[in-house]
Amino acid sequence: MKRKRSIEEGHVVESFTIGNTKIKICDDYCVKTSEEVQAILDRIGKLVFEQICTDTIKLNSASGN
């Protein structure tokens, strides 16, 4: 038995179909202020920095340094 999902539709800015799949792109979650952009960039920077540190530690441990 197939269940029909009820999904609230947002503000659709583009829609298209690929094969049997209908794709709708909404702008409900788009950032709108420079503060939101900066917060995202800060989070990404922190994650990348932590990953680089982790990789560096693993590389140094593997090489015996």
N, C-alpha and C positions, 0 to 999 in steps of 0.2 A: 504494500500500500504506500503510495507516495504521499508525503506530507507537503502541504503548500505552506511556504513560509511567508509571513507577513512582514515586510520590510518597509519602514517609513521612508518615503522618497524625499530626498533633499532638493536643493536647487540644481537641477540638471543643466550643465553647460555644454555637454556634448554627449551624444549617444551613437552607437554603431553596433554592428553585428559581425562576429567572426565565427563562421560555421554556424552552429546551433546556439551559440552563446550571445546573449544581448548584453552589451556593456554600456553603462551609464556613468559618466564622470560628473560628480557633484562638487561644488565649491564650498560646501558647508564647513569643511575642516581646513580650508586654506588660511594661511596666516595673512593678517591684514595690516599689521603695524611693524615698524622697524624693531620694536622691543621684542616682539614674538620671533622675528627672524634671528635677532641676536641671541635669544634664549636657546633656540634650536642649534645655532652654530656653536654656542658654548657647550651644550650637551655633547655634540658630535666631537668637538675638540677634546673634551675630557675622556670620552670613550676611546678615541684614537690614541691619545697619550698613554692611557692605561694599557692598551693592547701593545703598543710599542715597548713599553717598559717590561711587560710580561715576556714578550718575544726576545728582548735583549737578555733578560735574566736566563731564559731557557737556552739561548744560544751560548751564552758565557758558561753556563753549567755543563753543557754538552762538550764544549771545547776545553774544559778544564781550567778556565780563567777565573 
